[in-house]
Amino acid sequence: MVIEELIQAAARLRDDVDIIGQNLIQDEKIDCVYNPLIYAWEPHKAFIELGGGKGAKTLLLGMNPGPHGMGQMGIPFSATTVVRDLLNIRDLEVKQPRDLHPKRPVTGLNWHKEEVSGTRLWNLLEEQYGDCEKIFSNVFVVNHCPLMLFNGERATNITPDKISGEYAKELIQRCDQHLKEVVKIMGIGKVIGIGKYAEKRAIEALKGMNVEIVSCWHPSPASPLANRNKGKDWRENISSVLP
């Protein structure tokens, strides 16, 4: 029942944000939008089926897809080896984005480059808990916004906090609503925002609900905190808030 409800909620989010994404383009806020919940729906659905019903009461909340991770495979903080070897999600169809940008190709589960944030996060979860059965009995992972947003000839990745206007506000509100749905469906008691933006969205979306909200450093290699002491400080930081 939980898995079915999570899939239905993700499908509603998929369809709603797709319309908003096209409005952002028409409003000239963004040049190109990818919606991995459409073209990578099969692995995304498989991820929910794998982890959504194992009883986790802690949610790890990311910001939006990375171009080497969820942008390829539809799975939050995914990385090719993680999806293949830890989650054992393989041989599922990944289609192409509606408007494929030449600088942002999509090859799905066979993507050649690892998403460093993903390998760091999932490797730590494996060290902390063990196999994916044990991981998902403790935590589940969701991105606040499922869209990838690009600007310019080089298709620079734009995070949702860097856009403005009516449709940007609508996008964030719709994603807040989905977060609230996931928390209710799973009976989540604690949300860990991976980075301050995710924490901020959780505080706003879950106002008035009996949910503990904390944050940890983002594992991005662009973050000095994540790289400090060869990643040791980041591992200690996130471990201190994990169940």
C-alpha positions in Angstrom: 0.0 0.0 0.0 2.8 2.4 0.9 4.7 1.6 -2.3 1.6 2.1 -4.4 0.8 5.4 -2.8 4.4 6.6 -3.3 4.3 5.7 -7.0 1.0 7.5 -7.4 2.4 10.6 -5.7 5.6 10.5 -7.9 3.4 10.2 -11.0 1.3 13.2 -10.1 4.5 15.2 -9.3 6.0 14.1 -12.7 3.0 15.3 -14.7 2.6 18.6 -12.7 6.2 19.7 -12.8 6.5 18.9 -16.5 3.9 21.6 -17.3 5.6 24.0 -14.9 9.0 23.3 -16.6 7.6 24.2 -20.0 6.2 27.4 -18.6 9.6 28.3 -17.2 11.0 28.0 -20.7 8.2 30.1 -22.2 8.8 32.7 -19.5 12.5 32.7 -20.6 13.7 31.8 -17.1 15.3 28.6 -18.3 16.6 27.5 -21.7 16.1 23.8 -21.3 14.4 21.4 -18.8 14.9 17.7 -18.3 12.2 15.7 -16.4 13.8 12.3 -15.5 10.5 11.2 -13.9 9.3 10.9 -17.5 12.2 9.5 -19.5 13.7 7.5 -16.6 10.4 6.5 -15.0 11.1 2.8 -15.0 14.2 2.9 -12.8 12.6 5.6 -10.6 9.6 3.3 -10.1 11.9 0.3 -9.4 13.7 2.4 -6.7 10.4 3.2 -5.0 9.4 -0.5 -5.2 12.8 -1.5 -3.8 13.1 0.9 -0.9 9.8 2.7 -0.2 8.1 -0.1 1.8 10.9 -1.3 4.1 9.7 0.8 7.1 12.2 3.7 7.2 11.1 6.6 9.3 13.9 8.9 8.3 14.0 10.7 5.0 17.2 12.0 3.4 16.2 15.0 1.3 18.3 16.2 -1.6 17.8 19.3 -3.8 17.4 18.3 -7.4 19.0 15.9 -9.9 22.6 15.9 -10.8 23.4 15.5 -14.5 25.5 12.3 -13.8 23.1 10.8 -11.3 19.3 11.2 -11.2 19.4 13.1 -14.5 20.6 9.8 -16.1 18.9 7.1 -14.0 15.9 8.7 -12.3 17.1 7.7 -8.9 18.1 10.3 -6.2 21.9 10.5 -5.7 22.4 7.7 -8.1 25.7 6.7 -9.5 26.3 4.0 -12.1 28.1 1.4 -9.9 25.8 2.1 -6.9 22.6 1.5 -9.0 24.1 -1.6 -10.6 25.9 -3.3 -7.7 24.2 -2.1 -4.5 20.6 -1.5 -5.6 20.8 -4.2 -8.3 18.7 -2.1 -10.7 19.7 -3.0 -14.2 18.4 -3.4 -17.7 15.5 -1.0 -17.5 14.5 1.4 -20.3 15.6 5.0 -20.1 14.2 7.1 -22.9 15.4 10.5 -24.0 14.4 14.0 -22.7 11.8 15.8 -24.8 14.3 18.5 -25.9 17.7 16.9 -25.7 20.6 19.4 -25.4 23.8 18.4 -27.3 25.9 19.2 -24.2 23.7 17.0 -21.9 23.4 13.5 -23.5 21.5 10.8 -21.6 22.5 7.1 -21.7 20.6 6.0 -18.6 21.9 3.1 -16.5 25.0 2.8 -18.7 26.2 6.4 -18.1 30.0 6.4 -18.1 30.7 8.9 -15.4 30.1 8.4 -11.7 28.1 11.0 -9.7 30.6 11.7 -6.9 27.8 12.9 -4.5 26.0 9.6 -5.1 28.9 7.3 -4.6 29.8 9.2 -1.4 26.3 9.0 0.0 25.4 5.4 -0.8 28.8 4.1 0.1 28.4 5.6 3.5 24.9 4.2 3.9 26.3 0.8 3.0 29.1 1.1 5.5 26.6 2.3 8.2 23.8 -0.3 7.6 24.8 -3.0 5.2 22.9 -4.2 2.2 20.0 -2.2 0.6 17.4 -4.1 2.7 19.0 -2.8 5.9 19.6 0.7 4.4 15.9 1.1 3.4 14.7 -0.2 6.8 16.5 2.9 8.3 16.3 5.6 5.6 14.7 6.5 2.3 16.1 9.1 -0.2 14.1 11.7 -2.1 15.0 14.8 -4.1 12.8 17.9 -3.4 12.6 18.9 -7.1 12.8 16.2 -9.8 13.7 18.7 -12.7 17.1 19.5 -14.1 17.3 23.1 -15.4 19.8 24.3 -17.9 20.9 27.7 -19.3 23.1 28.8 -22.1 25.0 27.0 -24.9 27.0 25.0 -22.4 23.8 23.9 -20.6 24.9 25.2 -17.3 23.1 23.4 -14.5 20.8 25.8 -12.6 19.5 24.9 -9.2 15.9 25.7 -8.3 16.9 28.4 -5.8 18.6 30.4 -8.6 15.4 31.1 -10.6 12.7 33.5 -9.8 9.2 34.5 -10.9 5.7 33.1 -10.7 6.5 29.7 -12.2 9.6 29.2 -10.1 7.4 29.8 -7.0 4.8 27.4 -8.4 7.5 24.7 -8.9 8.8 25.0 -5.4 5.3 24.9 -3.9 4.4 21.8 -5.9 7.6 20.1 -4.7 6.9 21.1 -1.1 3.5 19.5 -1.5 5.0 16.2 -2.7 7.5 16.2 0.2 4.5 16.5 2.6 2.7 13.6 0.8 5.8 11.4 1.1 6.2 12.2 4.8 2.5 11.3 5.4 2.5 8.2 3.3 5.6 6.7 5.0 5.0 8.0 8.5 8.3 9.8 8.5 9.5 11.2 11.9 12.7 12.8 10.8 13.9 14.6 7.7 17.6 15.2 7.1 18.2 18.0 4.6 21.3 17.3 2.6 22.5 20.8 2.5 20.8 24.0 3.8 18.4 24.5 0.9 16.8 21.1 1.4 16.6 21.7 5.2 14.9 25.1 4.5 12.3 23.5 2.1 11.5 20.8 4.7 11.0 23.4 7.4 8.6 25.3 5.1 6.8 22.3 3.7 6.3 20.4 7.0 5.3 23.4 9.1 2.9 22.3 11.9 3.8 18.6 11.5 5.4 16.5 14.2 8.6 15.9 12.2 12.2 16.5 13.4 14.2 18.4 10.8 18.0 18.6 10.7 20.6 19.0 8.1 24.0 17.6 7.1 26.7 18.8 4.7 26.2 18.1 1.0 28.6 15.5 -0.3 29.3 17.4 -3.5 33.0 17.5 -4.5 32.4 21.3 -5.1 31.9 21.7 -1.3 35.0 22.4 0.7 33.3 20.9 3.8 32.7 17.6 1.9 36.3 17.4 0.9 37.9 18.3 4.2 40.2 15.7 5.7 39.7 13.6 2.6 35.9 13.4 3.3 36.4 12.2 6.9 34.7 15.3 8.4 31.7 14.9 6.0 31.3 11.3 7.0 31.3 12.1 10.6 28.9 15.0 10.0 26.2 12.9 8.3 26.7 9.9 10.6 25.9 12.1 13.6 22.4 12.7 12.3 21.6 9.3 10.8 19.4 6.9 12.7 
